[in-house]
């Protein structure tokens, strides 16, 4: 399930990047391109991070019990 969601986020991020660049070419305003690429890139990175997560929880002790 997490892999499908991660791939979906990657596809949505790529779509946002492409649409932002296309919109910037049509309208001619560079702020649309820069904001769209930044937001799309953040969504792509979150999808990649979700894909790379392990399937089992990672157990880390908060406090070390050494004397």
Secondary structure, DSSP 8 states (H G I E B T S, - for coil): -HHHHHHHHHHHHHHHHHHHHHHHHHH--HHHHHHHHHHHHHHHHHHHHHHHS-SS-----SS----
